[in-house]
Amino acid sequence: MLEAGARAPEFVLANDEGGETSLSDLLQDGPLILYFYPADFTPGCTKEACSIRDIHSDIQAVGLQVAGVSPQDVDSHVRFRDEYELPFVLLSDPDKTAIKMYDVDGPFGVGVRRATFLINQDHVIQDAVMADVRIGRHQEFIERAIILRETAGKKKA
């Protein structure tokens, strides 16, 4: 997994709106919470996505953006987004291009590690967490990022 202080690799992936999205696109409106997850509709990934959905207004209020990345195709992401009313972009990475660049590919290339990154507008990873089964750690990580942005007066993360 890439560590804090590393440069966040640029990528271009298909999005759940039928187009393509790059890391630079995501960073245009502010720092980014980029999270990688194994699969749409699994219990853990659904819980994680819904926990992010439930605090999304707080995330946006401090000027942070959110995007999720997994290997499922765009159609799966559209169904997942619509069923759970997810207000953030889901990116499809079936070839694991970004997954490999961020070093979150599963053991022996099987699956995807559950990881969350906070990336500033200069493309630098400010912080990161990996917790495959302790999903609550990802929500705690995001809540901590919200608090830090609030106390910093929404300055560049």
C-alpha positions in Angstrom: 0.0 0.0 0.0 1.2 3.5 -0.8 2.1 5.5 2.3 1.6 9.0 3.4 3.9 11.4 1.6 3.9 9.4 -1.6 2.7 10.9 -4.9 -0.7 9.5 -5.8 -0.5 7.9 -9.2 -2.6 9.4 -12.0 -5.3 7.0 -13.5 -8.2 7.1 -15.8 -11.1 4.7 -15.2 -14.6 4.2 -16.4 -17.2 5.8 -14.0 -20.7 4.9 -13.1 -22.0 7.8 -15.3 -20.9 6.2 -18.5 -17.8 8.3 -19.0 -14.2 8.3 -17.7 -12.7 9.9 -14.7 -9.1 10.7 -13.9 -7.5 11.4 -10.5 -6.9 14.9 -11.7 -10.7 15.3 -12.5 -11.5 14.1 -8.9 -9.1 16.6 -7.4 -10.4 19.6 -9.3 -12.9 20.6 -6.5 -10.8 19.7 -3.5 -8.9 17.0 -1.7 -10.1 13.4 -2.2 -11.0 10.4 -0.1 -10.2 7.5 -2.5 -11.3 4.2 -1.3 -10.6 0.7 -2.8 -13.0 -2.1 -2.0 -13.3 -5.7 -3.1 -16.8 -6.0 -4.7 -20.2 -4.4 -5.1 -23.1 -6.0 -3.1 -21.0 -8.0 -0.6 -21.9 -7.4 3.0 -18.7 -5.7 4.0 -18.5 -3.5 1.0 -22.2 -2.5 1.2 -21.7 -1.6 4.9 -18.6 0.5 4.0 -20.3 2.3 1.1 -23.4 3.0 3.2 -21.4 4.3 6.1 -19.7 6.8 3.7 -23.0 7.7 2.2 -24.4 8.4 5.7 -21.6 11.0 6.4 -21.3 12.3 2.8 -22.9 15.7 3.7 -20.2 16.2 6.4 -17.5 15.2 3.9 -18.7 17.7 1.3 -19.2 20.4 4.0 -15.4 20.5 4.6 -14.6 20.5 0.8 -13.6 16.8 0.5 -14.5 14.6 -2.5 -15.1 10.9 -2.4 -14.6 8.1 -5.0 -14.7 4.3 -4.7 -12.7 1.9 -6.9 -13.3 -1.8 -7.4 -12.9 -4.3 -10.2 -16.6 -4.7 -11.0 -17.9 -3.4 -14.4 -19.8 -0.2 -14.8 -23.2 -1.9 -14.9 -22.6 -3.5 -11.5 -21.5 0.0 -10.1 -24.7 1.6 -11.5 -26.9 -1.0 -9.8 -24.9 -0.7 -6.6 -25.0 3.1 -6.6 -28.8 3.1 -7.4 -29.8 0.4 -4.9 -28.0 2.1 -2.0 -28.4 5.7 -3.2 -24.7 6.4 -3.1 -23.9 10.1 -3.7 -20.3 9.7 -4.9 -18.6 8.3 -8.0 -17.8 4.6 -8.4 -14.9 3.7 -10.7 -14.5 0.5 -12.5 -11.0 -1.1 -12.6 -11.5 -4.6 -14.1 -7.8 -4.8 -15.2 -6.7 -3.6 -11.7 -4.7 -0.8 -13.2 -5.2 1.7 -10.3 -5.5 -1.1 -7.8 -2.0 -2.2 -8.7 -0.6 1.4 -8.8 -1.9 2.0 -5.3 -0.5 -1.4 -4.2 -3.8 -2.7 -2.9 -4.1 -5.9 -5.1 -5.0 -8.9 -3.1 -2.5 -11.7 -2.2 -1.3 -13.5 -5.3 -3.4 -11.1 -7.4 -6.7 -12.4 -6.0 -9.2 -9.9 -4.8 -8.6 -6.3 -3.7 -7.4 -5.0 -0.3 -9.8 -2.6 1.5 -7.8 0.7 1.7 -8.7 4.3 2.0 -6.4 7.3 1.0 -6.7 11.0 1.7 -5.1 12.8 -1.3 -4.5 16.5 -1.5 -4.8 18.6 -4.6 -1.1 18.4 -5.2 -1.5 14.6 -5.7 0.2 13.8 -2.5 -1.2 11.1 -0.2 -1.7 12.8 3.2 -2.8 9.7 5.0 -3.9 6.1 4.4 -5.5 3.1 6.2 -5.8 -0.5 5.2 -8.1 -2.8 7.1 -9.6 -5.7 5.2 -12.2 -6.8 7.8 -12.3 -4.0 10.3 -14.5 -1.8 8.1 -15.2 0.6 10.9 -11.6 1.8 10.7 -12.3 3.3 7.3 -15.3 5.3 8.6 -13.1 6.5 11.6 -10.4 7.5 9.1 -12.8 9.6 7.1 -14.4 11.1 10.2 -10.9 12.1 11.4 -10.2 13.7 8.0 -13.4 15.7 8.3 -12.5 17.0 11.8 -9.0 17.9 10.6 -10.4 19.9 7.7 -12.9 21.7 9.9 -10.2 22.7 12.5 -7.9 23.8 9.7 -10.5 26.1 8.3 -10.8 24.1 5.1 -7.2 24.8 4.0 -5.6 22.6 1.4 -5.2 19.2 3.0 
